[in-house]
Amino acid sequence: MKIQYLEIVTKEVDAVCAAYASANNVQFGEPDAGLGNARTAALAGGGLVGVRAPLRETEDPVVRPYWLVQDIDAAVAAIVQAGGKIAHPPMEIPGHGTFAIYLQGGNDHGLWQL
């Protein structure tokens, strides 16, 4: 299993980026509109961590891992079969890949296909 994208939603984007950058000796880029204006940094072994503000007033802070999968449609079907609830169906983000979000066990989870 590999995390392709680790999404962190917070009202304190700059502070979170500064703490991660300092603790891990990484640089966060400028906001990426394709990723909800997340500021991103590279993860060891590939992938990205993205820190962004809530996209709507009702969006709570969350840390959501997006697991890299070969076939997102098959992975979504397997998640549903295992009792997960799809919160966001597969959607392509040009230049980044296709993602889906599901809820299971009281947590947010994501899938990512390149």
N, C-alpha and C positions, 0 to 999 in steps of 0.2 A: 504494500500500500504506500502511496505517495501523495502528499499534500501538494496540489498544484497552485492553489491560491488560499491564503489565510486572510480572511476578511475580519477587520476589527472596526466596529461601528462605535463611535464615541463622540461626545460633545466637546472633547478636549483633544482634537486632532494634533495640533502643534506640540502640545505637552507629551502626548504618547509617542509621537515620532521622535521627539528630542530624547526621551528616555531610552527608547529602543536603539536609536543611533549611537548614543553615548555608551550604552552597555554592550553593544555588539559591533561597534566600529563599522557601521554601515551608513550610507547616505540615502535619504528618501527623496524621490523626485517631485516634480511639480504635480498638481492635481491632474488626473487622467479622466477626462469626461466620459470615456467609454466604460469606466469602472466606478461610476457614481462620484466622480471627482476625488477618488482615493489617491493619496500619496503612496507610492509604492517603493519597495526595496527588494532586492533579490534574496531568495532563500538559498541556503546551501543545498547543492544538488539540483538546482533548478526550481522554477516556480517563483511566486511572488508573495509578499505580505503587503496588504493594502489597508491603510487606515483612512477612514472617511467619517464625515458627519452623518447623522440621520438624514434620510431623504424626505421624510415627512414627520410631522409633529408626533405621530403615534408610534414611530419606530423607536424601539428601546435599544440601548447599548447591547451589543452581542459580539461574541467571538465565534466565527463560523468557518470551519475547515471545509475546503472543497477538495474531495478526493479525485485524483486522476483516474479516469476510466477509458477503456477502448471504445465502448459502445454505450452512449448515454441513454438511448432508448431502452436497451436491454437492462441497464443498471436501474433505471426508474421502475421498470416492470418488476425487477427483483425486490426493490425497496417496498413497493406496494404489496407484493406477495408476503413480505416479512412484517407487514403491519404499519409501515411508514405512511405518512400523509404528505402528499405533494403540495408544497406551499407555492412553488413557482415552477411551471413546466419548463422543459428545455427551451432555451432561447440563445441564439447566436449573438455574440458580441464581436463585431467585425475587428479583425486583427488580434483577437484574444482567444477565441474558441467558443464553445457552447457550454452553458451552465444550467443547472437545475437546483432547486432548494427543496429539502424535505424536513419534516418534523418527526422525531421519534425519541422516545424515552425522556421527554421534557427538554430536549435540546434541538437546536437548529443544526442542520448538516447540509453540505452541498456536494454536488458532483460536477466534474469538469472534464470535457473532452476537447482535445486539441484538434 
